[in-house]
Amino acid sequence: MTTKKNIILLTLLLSIVGNKAFAYDFSAVNSDGVTIYYNYINEGSELEVTYREYHFSPDNSTYIGDIIIPEEVTYMNTKRKVTSIGKWAFSGCSNMFSVTIPPSINSIGEAAFNNCIKLGSVYISDIASWCRIKFQGPLSNPFYYANQLYLNGNKITDITIPNDVTIINYCAFYRCSFITSVTIPNSVVIIDSEAFNGCSSLHSITIPNSVKLIGSKVFLDVSLYYVTSLIAEPFAISSNCFSDNTYYNARLKVPNGSVDKYKSTEGWKKFSYIESVDIQKCEKPTISYHNGKLTFNSDTEGAICHSTVTDDDIRSYDGNEIQFGVTYNISVYATKEGYQNSETATATLCWIDVEPKTEGIIDGITQMAAKAVMLKTDGGQLTIEGAEDNTNISVYSINGAQVGASTSRNGMATINTSISKGSVAIVKIGNKSVKVMMK
């Protein structure tokens, strides 16, 4: 009988392992000397973090101490992005203390952090990328155990969702009991299931009018004191979206004229206290640039501006020549407690050559005189700030048809165009061409 059991167990192990002696395709040593194990995914174009070998013990020694997952890995002269953490990747790594997760990660597999009982800290560099990660259950999120979040090296307890996020994914901040406040921008359309389940230090939340779907158990196990919903036309939510403590004790504040609607809408009607409030909206910020600094300002006293800056020029290239445009896309919105988030202001900041050119190499660094120019859109109107006086400026549609022109006066030019919102305009400033999204 014992022999038969051993044969069955061996057959099971072979069926799991197959022809591979290990669970990984290759390993690579990080700059800190730690070995990370990887599998190829997406037909070999990307990488997934995995464990060293198949194991059945709750104490897996594949990863010990502080683990830094790189954004990309070069192996056999080929560079690939690390885009996934595979299922069970860190499962049983009971002596792992911290994990650094790069913004390239877009999915984390089932039970990836199971039994990581000493995991204390998570290091990330981008909240927006974190919100977009597809988690495969609570144990795929390191916050099931970790109780500290570091953003670009700074420990944070206040979470501000960037204004380019449209979906806060399933389990994104599951069991983040250290969070004391969350700011959700008007860009968010979906707050998925269990996104904030277990944020026990969170006592108030404001849901913007942009939200169209709220999943189940989003704020379960969170005892909120105040819930402000800016949604004028409430939609049904799950009866377990909030905890019973929240439903029975919290004040639900809703826009004027919406109380009866909330009292008759599934999920919302469970609140014992629903009151109407006059919710003011923060003033849309202005954006300015001077002496190397961007400045944002909202006319709403005490409002805080939240900005996102993306650089189109930061990317990888193949070939022997690179053309830099040095263009930054800027978006900013303002918030204040008890106020509705402002509309998002946008601008494009670029640098154009200044004549005469003074290119050269000093101490190994190429020097080139350039002037910052800011482009702002409002409907079909385009404003250009910072160009030299008498600079010719032309605007073209994406198909090359000219739709407007002007000459800069006192450092500014305003051009009315027929280009619709959401379309791309090509702006030619002197000899410099810049693509701008019309807002």
VEXLO-171000 format. One record per residue (C-alpha): x, y, z; residue in one letter. Coordinates in steps of 0.05 Angstrom, whole numbers, padded with zeros to 5 digits, always signed. Layout:
N
XYZa
...
//
This chain:
439
+00000+00000+00000m
+00057+00047+00017t
+00090+00034-00050t
+00025+00049-00085k
+00018+00115-00049k
+00089+00134-00067n
+00076+00119-00140i
+00013+00162-00139i
+00051+00220-00106l
+00108+00214-00156l
+00059+00214-00214t
+00026+00277-00185l
+00093+00312-00179l
+00112+00294-00250l
+00046+00319-00277s
+00057+00386-00243i
+00130+00394-00261v
+00125+00363-00330g
+00192+00363-00365n
+00220+00423-00327k
+00263+00413-00266a
+00251+00485-00245f
+00192+00533-00247a
+00230+00587-00285y
+00257+00598-00354d
+00319+00637-00332f
+00347+00677-00274s
+00383+00744-00271a
+00421+00779-00215v
+00398+00849-00196n
+00447+00906-00185s
+00439+00894-00110d
+00463+00822-00118g
+00394+00789-00110v
+00374+00735-00159t
+00305+00741-00190i
+00272+00684-00229y
+00232+00696-00292y
+00186+00663-00343n
+00174+00687-00414y
+00103+00711-00428i
+00067+00741-00488n
+00105+00698-00538e
+00171+00716-00505g
+00164+00791-00512s
+00155+00804-00438e
+00175+00774-00371l
+00139+00749-00309e
+00170+00742-00240v
+00165+00672-00213t
+00197+00627-00160y
+00259+00583-00162r
+00228+00513-00161e
+00164+00477-00145y
+00152+00472-00071h
+00100+00449-00022f
+00126+00481+00041s
+00097+00544+00073p
+00169+00568+00083d
+00197+00582+00014n
+00268+00609+00013s
+00269+00633-00059t
+00266+00706-00037y
+00294+00732+00029i
+00301+00804+00054g
+00287+00864+00010d
+00267+00847-00061i
+00272+00898-00118i
+00235+00878-00181i
+00268+00913-00241p
+00228+00947-00295e
+00267+00911-00350e
+00318+00856-00355v
+00372+00843-00407t
+00385+00769-00418y
+00426+00740-00476m
+00434+00810-00505n
+00358+00820-00508t
+00322+00872-00465k
+00251+00856-00442r
+00201+00891-00396k
+00178+00858-00332v
+00102+00864-00336t
+00075+00811-00289s
+00085+00777-00222i
+00063+00705-00231g
+00017+00664-00186k
+00052+00639-00123w
+00114+00679-00142a
+00130+00699-00070f
+00083+00649-00036s
+00114+00622+00028g
+00171+00673+00028c
+00162+00684+00102s
+00229+00721+00109n
+00217+00773+00056m
+00215+00843+00088f
+00199+00891+00031s
+00183+00891-00043v
+00195+00944-00096t
+00145+00940-00153i
+00159+00979-00217p
+00106+01016-00257p
+00114+00966-00314s
+00077+00912-00274i
+00005+00906-00300n
-00017+00841-00267s
-00003+00801-00204i
-00024+00728-00201g
-00064+00687-00152e
-00034+00680-00082a
+00030+00715-00104a
+00043+00740-00033f
+00011+00683+00006n
+00043+00673+00075n
+00092+00732+00067c
+00082+00744+00141i
+00142+00790+00151k
+00129+00833+00091l
+00126+00904+00120g
+00135+00954+00064s
+00117+00964-00009v
+00157+01012-00052y
+00126+01041-00116i
+00139+01102-00160s
+00071+01115-00191d
+00001+01112-00161i
-00032+01112-00230a
+00004+01049-00251s
-00014+01016-00185w
-00088+01031-00195c
-00085+00996-00263r
-00054+00930-00238i
-00100+00870-00247k
-00099+00833-00181f
-00122+00761-00178q
-00151+00762-00108g
-00132+00792-00041p
-00070+00748-00032l
-00042+00775-00097s
-00037+00843-00064n
+00025+00853-00019p
-00017+00897+00027f
-00051+00835+00053y
+00010+00835+00099y
+00048+00899+00087a
+00028+00960+00128n
+00072+01014+00097q
+00072+01046+00029l
+00130+01086+00001y
+00120+01130-00060l
+00186+01150-00092n
+00221+01137-00026g
+00171+01176+00017n
+00126+01141+00066k
+00054+01162+00053i
-00013+01154+00087t
-00053+01202+00043d
-00070+01174-00026i
-00083+01221-00084t
-00106+01186-00146i
-00075+01220-00208p
-00123+01253-00257n
-00106+01206-00314d
-00136+01146-00278v
-00204+01123-00302t
-00209+01057-00264i
-00187+01039-00194i
-00179+00964-00203n
-00203+00906-00161y
-00167+00900-00094c
-00121+00959-00111a
-00115+00983-00039f
-00141+00921-00004y
-00126+00921+00071r
-00087+00987+00067c
-00106+01002+00139s
-00054+01057+00142f
-00091+01102+00092i
-00120+01163+00127t
-00147+01200+00066s
-00162+01186-00007v
-00172+01238-00061t
-00209+01213-00123i
-00207+01258-00185p
-00262+01271-00236n
-00228+01225-00286s
-00247+01162-00247v
-00307+01125-00278v
-00302+01058-00243i
-00284+01040-00171i
-00279+00964-00175d
-00296+00912-00122s
-00258+00913-00057e
-00214+00970-00080a
-00211+00999-00010f
-00236+00940+00031n
-00204+00943+00101g
-00176+01016+00101c
-00192+01020+00175s
-00160+01089+00186s
-00202+01121+00132l
-00259+01162+00161h
-00287+01202+00102s
-00291+01195+00027i
-00316+01238-00030t
-00341+01204-00093i
-00338+01249-00155p
-00395+01258-00204n
-00354+01223-00258s
-00362+01154-00225v
-00411+01109-00262k
-00398+01042-00228l
-00380+01022-00157i
-00365+00949-00144g
-00383+00905-00085s
-00346+00908-00018k
-00308+00971-00040v
-00310+01001+00030f
-00327+00939+00070l
-00292+00934+00137d
-00283+01010+00137v
-00322+01051+00188s
-00332+01117+00152l
-00360+01177+00189y
-00377+01218+00127y
-00391+01197+00055v
-00400+01253+00005t
-00428+01232-00062s
-00427+01284-00117l
-00467+01238-00163i
-00531+01277-00179a
-00566+01217-00209e
-00550+01157-00164p
-00544+01087-00193f
-00554+01022-00155a
-00496+00996-00114i
-00486+00930-00077s
-00516+00926-00008s
-00447+00906+00018n
-00410+00964-00016c
-00403+00997+00053f
-00398+00966+00122s
-00459+00963+00168d
-00424+01013+00214n
-00421+01062+00157t
-00493+01049+00134y
-00521+01058+00204y
-00477+01115+00231n
-00445+01155+00175a
-00474+01218+00145r
-00486+01211+00070l
-00481+01280+00039k
-00512+01287-00031v
-00524+01345-00079p
-00585+01390-00069n
-00648+01359-00096g
-00621+01287-00095s
-00641+01263-00025v
-00704+01228-00048d
-00668+01195-00105k
-00616+01166-00058y
-00670+01142-00010k
-00702+01102-00066s
-00639+01074-00098t
-00613+01004-00081e
-00551+01005-00036g
-00554+01079-00022w
-00621+01074+00013k
-00589+01032+00068k
-00558+01095+00097f
-00594+01117+00160s
-00574+01190+00151y
-00579+01223+00083i
-00574+01298+00079e
-00573+01350+00024s
-00515+01398+00020v
-00497+01454-00027d
-00432+01427-00056i
-00389+01480-00087q
-00339+01464-00141k
-00266+01484-00137c
-00245+01535-00189e
-00206+01506-00248k
-00132+01518-00237p
-00087+01561-00281t
-00019+01536-00305i
+00042+01581-00313s
+00116+01570-00325y
+00173+01616-00305h
+00248+01606-00293n
+00244+01530-00295g
+00184+01524-00249k
+00112+01505-00262l
+00061+01542-00219t
-00012+01522-00208f
-00065+01565-00177n
-00139+01557-00161s
-00181+01617-00141d
-00215+01573-00089t
-00182+01592-00023e
-00146+01534+00010g
-00152+01488-00051a
-00096+01439-00065i
-00073+01428-00136c
-00056+01357-00159h
-00016+01351-00223s
+00008+01299-00271t
+00066+01311-00319v
+00084+01262-00374t
+00145+01265-00419d
+00136+01239-00490d
+00211+01239-00500d
+00227+01187-00447i
+00226+01122-00484r
+00271+01069-00514s
+00298+01076-00585y
+00328+01031-00637d
+00375+01060-00689g
+00433+01108-00693n
+00396+01174-00688e
+00346+01204-00639i
+00305+01267-00650q
+00285+01300-00584f
+00224+01343-00581g
+00228+01356-00506v
+00153+01361-00496t
+00116+01354-00430y
+00041+01344-00424n
+00012+01375-00360i
-00055+01364-00327s
-00077+01392-00260v
-00141+01395-00218y
-00158+01426-00151a
-00190+01396-00089t
-00215+01420-00022k
-00250+01384+00034e
-00325+01391+00025g
-00318+01417-00047y
-00327+01382-00113q
-00262+01371-00151n
-00248+01424-00203s
-00246+01413-00277e
-00178+01390-00303t
-00134+01443-00334a
-00084+01420-00386t
-00024+01449-00422a
+00035+01427-00465t
+00104+01453-00448l
+00160+01449-00501c
+00227+01480-00516w
+00245+01513-00582i
+00314+01533-00606d
+00335+01605-00596v
+00376+01640-00649e
+00435+01643-00653p
+00445+01570-00634k
+00501+01557-00585t
+00511+01483-00588e
+00574+01452-00560g
+00601+01403-00510i
+00622+01426-00442i
+00646+01374-00391d
+00614+01320-00433g
+00546+01353-00434i
+00515+01381-00498t
+00493+01454-00488q
+00438+01486-00531m
+00401+01551-00520a
+00326+01540-00519a
+00263+01577-00497k
+00204+01547-00461a
+00136+01555-00495v
+00070+01535-00465m
+00008+01516-00505l
-00062+01516-00475k
-00128+01496-00507t
-00200+01515-00491d
-00251+01488-00540g
-00224+01506-00609g
-00182+01563-00582q
-00107+01555-00575l
-00063+01601-00533t
+00013+01602-00540i
+00055+01635-00486e
+00130+01648-00485g
+00147+01652-00559a
+00192+01708-00582e
+00156+01770-00609d
+00141+01768-00684n
+00146+01691-00685t
+00100+01663-00739n
+00053+01610-00711i
+00009+01565-00753s
-00041+01511-00734v
-00057+01450-00776y
-00106+01393-00771s
-00079+01322-00768i
-00089+01315-00843n
-00046+01376-00857g
-00098+01429-00872a
-00081+01498-00842q
-00137+01520-00795v
-00107+01583-00764g
-00047+01628-00759a
-00021+01687-00718s
+00042+01724-00697t
+00067+01727-00626s
+00059+01795-00592r
+00085+01810-00521n
+00102+01736-00514g
+00032+01712-00530m
-00012+01691-00588a
-00085+01667-00590t
-00112+01628-00649i
-00185+01607-00659n
-00191+01542-00698t
-00245+01495-00722s
-00212+01434-00692i
-00260+01396-00647s
-00248+01375-00575k
-00210+01310-00570g
-00175+01319-00637s
-00101+01330-00649v
-00074+01396-00674a
-00004+01407-00702i
+00024+01474-00680v
+00083+01503-00718k
+00122+01555-00677i
+00175+01583-00722g
+00210+01520-00746n
+00186+01477-00688k
+00125+01431-00695s
+00086+01405-00634v
+00026+01359-00630k
-00028+01383-00582v
-00092+01349-00560m
-00150+01399-00562m
-00187+01399-00495k
//
